[in-house]
Amino acid sequence: MELRAYLKNFAVLKEARREYWGVQAINLLDCIYAFASVTVATVFMSKSLGFSDIAAGAVITWLGIASSIFLFAAGPVIDRHGVKKTLYGALIGALLIRGTLTLSAFWTEMPYRKVFFVGCLVLGCLPGALRSTVNHVGNRRFSTPKSQGAAFNVWYIVVNIGAVGAGLLIDFVHLTLKLDFAWIITFGLIDAVVALPISLFWIKDDSSHEVVVPRTVGLQAPSEPDAGAVPIAGRRWQYVKEVVRHPAFLRMMSAVTLLTGVRAAFLYWTVLSPKYWYRTIGHSARVGLLTTINPMVIIIGLLLLVPVINKFSTFKMLTFGALVSGLSFLPLSVPWYWVSDDVNHAYYAMSAVSMCVFAFGEMMFSPRLSHYIIAIAPHGQEGAYSSFAALPWFVGKTVAGFVSGLLLMRWCPERMTIDGVSKPLHDVIASRTLSYGNSPEMMWLLLGAFALAGPLVMICFRRWFTKGMHENADGSHQDIS
């Protein structure tokens, strides 16, 4: 009955306007390009542009930093200019930037080719951030208050369908058409070309279903400031000090810091895994197919398991989901010959199990992390806690991006020198002459140990981490252990 009621909730989307579906169509195209390009980016930079593993990982790291900065700026732009104008501007900017990016991908003799390529990747984060924020705002603005829950659920399903489409696109281009990964980058230009007429014809009315009630409380600005009043900057600094001094702030920051090892898996799947698969399985590895496992499991899980997951408390699902996600590294750390005599079959099986386990964990811990941050925050400070919670992950993904290149060079290089002869890593692995300490499995064992440490510490000290948590609808506080 709960599942039937859950699925019935989607029926309210018939109230959503045409603009909502236009946003979802553009979101689907954008997700296909985003997931596909980030999956092959490090491989393309190393194969076609001559970047080392460390340099390619550093570029991806800087892209993450640029995206974070542009996302902070995107909100005020949309508030000022509206969804429609912002989307038009983002698409025109994407056309220009991705056109230059495509040129640098194909023109091998282009002067300063590396600079143009990386520069366009970084600049492309701006229209990408605008489009991402448009998606969130459009989900709310173009759906009714009654259908907003279903609207955001469909948006998340569309995101994962886009991830599946990205995986299929990668294998179609690389294995079926036998084309260079530059054609994956070209899809970004196609995406912008197709999305522009969609936005022109489907997104015309920028108004919202919601009735906007002016906020007046606390916004009065006296014409003449009081002589003894604290300056605005001083008041803001005083507020920050009050936030960070609260005992709940230390618990929240400790939790998000301990979970950095688990959340880093999202970065590993894009920076480490593509090269790992191509080097352990070979050039014919079905990398696209492997990347579809995670979103497929999430799509099915969202439809079937959410009613069950919602029965458990936030902290239990957060820590249990993080623990399951951390365990997803262990299948990759098993010596391949324990799984199969065929090296390719072994790595496919290990990777498939790992992706499935991580997807189940992600469904549990990822949404509950946001809920935990809000639940642990004192009333009136939820926004500040959400902002500060992003800091450990911002630092963590920056470090993880640079470390990923070092990990690849140490445990998963493209070639290894054995007895003075340089051989592809796949051939060295197949010969069974590689010790476990020097194998790719060792890399995943270390990453898994780092990921598991965080949730285990949280489980051991759960009473401290849940002290003061409030989840009741009426706003009353409730400790949950």
N, C-alpha and C positions, 0 to 999 in steps of 0.2 A: 504493500500500500504506500509506503514512504517513497519507493522508487517511482510509482505511478504518479504520485503527487509532485515529485521532483520534476519529472518529465513534462507534466501538465503546465508547469510554470513557464515553459517556453512558448505556450500558446498566446501569452499576453504580448508577444512580439508583433502580432498583427496590428497592434496600436502604434508601433514604431513608424516613423515617417520614411519617405523615400531617401532622404538624406542619410539616415542611419545605414541603410544598405549600401549606399554609395561609399560611405566611409569604410564599410567592411570589405567591399570589393577592392578598394585602394589598399587597405590593410593587408589583404591576401597577397596582392602583387608585391608589396613592399617586403613582406615577411619571406616570400620565396627568394627574392634577391638577397635580403640581408643574411639569411641563414646559409644560402649557397655560397655567397661571396666570402663570408667570414670563415667558412669551412675550408675553402681552397686557397685563401689568401696567403697563408704562410708557405704552402707548397708552391704556389705560383711565384712568390717573391724569391724563393730559393732556386727554383728550377729555371725561371726565365729572366730574373733580374740579378741573380748572383748573390742574394743576401745569405748570410750565415744563419744558422738556427737562432743564435742569440739576437742578431739584428732583426730578423723577421718577428721574433717574439716581442722585441722592444717596440716595433712599429704597431703591433696589435695593442700593446699596453698604452701607447700614446693615443691610439684611437679611442680607447676606453676613457682616458682622461679627457680628451676633447669632447666626447659625447656627454660626459657628466657635466662639463662646463656649459655646453650649449643647452643642455636640458634645463639648467637653472635659468637661462635667459629666455627659453621658449615660452614659458607661462605668461610673463608680462606682455610679450608680443601678441599672443592670442587674445589676452584680455583687452588689449588696446585695439586691435584690428579685426578681431572676429575670426571664426573658423574658415569662412570662405576665402577671404583675402589672404590669410596666412597660408592656406593650402595652395592657392594659386602661386604665391611667391615661392613657396618651398619647391613646387614642381618645376617652375621655370629655372630656379637655381639648380635643381637636380639635373635638368636637361643640359645646362651649360657645363657643370662640373663633371657629370658622368660622360659627356661627349669627349671632354679632354682626357678623362681617365681611360676611356676606350681607345683613344688615339695613342696614348702612351703604352697601352697594353699590346697593341699590334705593331706599332712603328719601332722596330728594333734599333734603328739608327737615329732615333730621336735624340737631339742634344739634351743633356741633363735629364735623361729618361727617368732615372730613379727619383730625382727630386720632384718631377712633375707627377709621377705616380703616387708617391707618398703624400705630396701636397694636396692632390685631389682627394685622396682618401680622407685626410684630416678635414679639409673644407667640406667634404660631403657629409660630415657628421652634423653640420648645421641644418641643412634641409631635412636630414634624417631625424634630428631631434624635434624639429617643428612638426613633421608628419606624425611622429610618435605621440607628441602631446595633443595634436589634433584628434588622433584616434580616441584618446582618453576623454577629452572634452566633448567630442562628437557623440560618444557612447551615452553620455549623460544628457547632453543638450537635445539630441534628436530622438530620445526615447521618453516615454511618459514616466512619472514617478513610480507608477505601478509596475512598469516593465523594466526598470533599470537593473534589477538583479539579474534577470534573464539576459539583458543586453550585454552586461559585462561577462557573463558566462559564455555567451556565443562569441564574443570578441576573443576570449582566451582559447576557445576551440578553434576559431579561425587562425589564430597565431600558430597553433600546433599543426593545423592542416597545411599552413604555409611551410612549416618545417619539414613535413612529409614531402610536399611538392619540391622543396629545395633538394632533398636527397635524391629524389627521382630525376631531377634535372641534372645533377652532377653525374650520375651514372649514364644518363642518356647522352650527354655531351662527350664524356670521357671514354666510355666503353662501347656505346652503340655507334655514335658518329665518329669516334676516334679523333676528336678535335681537341685543340689546346684549351687550357683553363681560361684563356683570355675571353673565350666565348661566354663563360659564366659571367664575367665582368660586363660583357656587352648586354646581358639581360637587364642590367640596371638601367641602361639607356632605353631599352624597349619598355621597361616598367614605367618610366617617367612619361614616355610618349603615349602609352595607352591610358595611364592614370589621368592625364590632363583633360581629355574629352569627357572622361567619367565625372570628374569634378565639375566640369562646365555644365553638363546636362543633368546630373543627379543631385548636385549640392547647390541649390539656388536660394533657399530660405535659411537664413542664419539665425532665426529666432529660436527661443527655447520654449519647451512645454511648461517649464517650471515658472511659478509666480515668484518673482524676485522681490523680497521684502527688504527695504532699505535698512541698513544697520546704523543705528545712531548712538547706541550705548558705548561709551568709552571712546568716541571719536571726536568729541568736542575739542576745538582748537581755539583757545582764547586769543583775541587780537593782540593783547599785550601780555607777554609772559610774566609770571610772578617773579619778583626779584630774587626770592629764595628758592625758586624751582630748580630742580636738577636738569641739566641739558639733556636733550634726547639721547645723545650718545652715551651719557652717563647712566640714564635710566635703562637703556638696553644692556649695558655692561652689568648693571646691578641685577637685571633679570637673568642673565646668563649665569652669574655667580649663584643665584638662588637655585637655578636648575641643577647645576653640577654638584652643589653641596647636598642635595637631597639623597638619602640612602638608596632610594630606588634607582637613581641614575647610575650608581656604581654597579648595581645588579644588572641593569640593562646593558651597559657597555661591556661588562664581563661576558654576558651571554653572547652578544653579537661578535665579540672578539674570539671566543672559544669556537664559534661556528664558522669562522673564516675558512678553516681547512675543508669543511664540507662544501661550502659555497664556491670554493675555488674550483670544484669539479666542473662547474659551468664553463670556466675558462679553459680547463684542460681539454674538454671535448672539442674545442675549436683550435687551440694552439698546439696541443700535444697529439691528440688522437689521429688527425688526418695523416701526419707524417709517420706516426707509429704504425698505422695500418698499412700504408704504402711500403714501408720498410720491412715489416715483419711478414706480410702476406705477399707483397710484390706489387708491381706496377698495375696489375689487373685487379687489384683489390676492389671490392664493391663498397667503397667508402660511403657513397650516397645511400645505399640500402641500409648500412649499419646506422647511419644517422637518423633514419626514419623510425627506428625501434622506439626511441624515447618518446617522441611526440605521439606515436600510435598508441602506446600504452597509456599515456596521459589522457588522450581523447576518450578511450574506452573507460578508463578509471573515472574520469569526470562524470560520465554518464551513469556508471554503475556503482561506484564506491563512495561517492561524496555523502550520500545519506548515512552510510555506516560510519565513515570517518568523523562526521559531525557529532556523533554520540559521545566522543571522548573529549576530555578537557584539553585546553590549549597547550599546557606544558607537557602533558603526556604525549600528545601527537607531535609536538615540536621536537622533543628529545628522541622519541622512538623513530620518527621519520628521519632525523639527522643521523641516528645510529644505523638505520638501514642504508641510507645514502653512503655513509662511510664504509659500510661492508661491501659496497659495490666495487671497490677497488680490489678486493681480495681475489675474485675470479681471475683478474688480470695478473695476479702475482703467483698463480700456480704454474709450476713448470709445464710447458706445453705438452711434453710427451706423456704426462699423466692423463691427459685428456684424449689424445688420439695419436696414432702413429704418423698421420699426415699433418705436417706443420701448418698448412693453410686451414684445414678443417679445425684444428685445435684453436688457432687464433680467432677464427670466426665464432666458434662456440663460446670461447672465453669472453669475447667482446659482446656477443648477444646477451649472455647471462648478466654481464656487468651493466649493460644499458637498461635491461628490464628491472634489475634490482634498484638501480638509481632512480628510475622513473617512479617506482612505487614509493620510494623514500621522498622524492621531490613533491609528490602530491600531498604528502602529509606535513612535511616540515616547512616548505616554502611559503604557503599562505599563512600558516600558523606563526611564523616568525613575525610577520607584520602585526598579527593579532596580539602576540606577546608584548611587543613594543608598546602598543596602545594600552594594553591591559595593565602593564606594570607602571605606566606613567601616572603621576598625580593628575587630578582633574584640572583642565586648563593648560596643561603643559604637553599635551599629546603631540602637537606640531613640532615643538622643540626636540622632544625625544626622537621623533621620526627623522628629523634632520641630522641630529648627532649620531644616530644609529648608522648612518651611511658612511661615517668616517672610517671605522675599522675595515669595512669592505673596500672602500676606495684605496686605502693603503695596501690592503691584502692583495687586491687584484693587480695593483701596480707591481708589487714584489713578485707575485706569481707569474706575471707575464715575462719578467726578466729571467726568473729562475727556470722557466720552462725551456728556454733555449739551452741553458747549462745542463739540464736533465737529459735533453735529447743528445747533446754532444757526448755526455758521459755514458749513458746506458742505451741509447737508441740512435746511433749515428747512421748515416746513409751507407757508409762503407767502413769496414774494419780491416786492419792490416794483420794478417796471420802468417807467421814465419816469413815475413818480408814481402808477402803478396797481398795486395789490396783486393778485397772481395766484398760484394754486396752483403748487407747484414742478413738478408733472408737466407743466403747460401751458408753463411757461418752458423746461423741458428739451426738450419736443417742438418748440418754435419754433426751436431751434438757435441761439439768441442768447446762450446762457450760455457764457462762456469756460471753458476747462478748469480754470484756477486757482480758479474759483468753483464748480465742479461737484462733485457727490458722489464722482465718480471720483478727484478729488484727495485726498479724505479717505482713501480706501482705499489710494491709492498711498503716503501717508505712513505709515499703519499697517503696510502690507506691508514698507516699508523698515526700520521699527523691528523688526518680527518677524524678518526675514531676517538682521539684523546679528548677533544672538546665536548661532545655529547656525554661521554662517560663521566667527566668531571661534573657536568651539570646534573646528571642523574644522582651522583653521590651526594651532592649538596643541594638537592631539589628543594628542601625546606627554606634555605636561604634565598634561592632564586625565585621562589613563588611567594615570598613574604610581601603582603600588600597588594597582590594581584586582585583586580576586580573585573568580573565578567558578567555580573548581573545586569539585566536590562534596565533596572531602576537606578543603576549607578552605584549601588552599595558595594562595599569592598568585601572580597572573599579570598582568603588564602587557599591556594589549590596545590596539593602535593600528590 
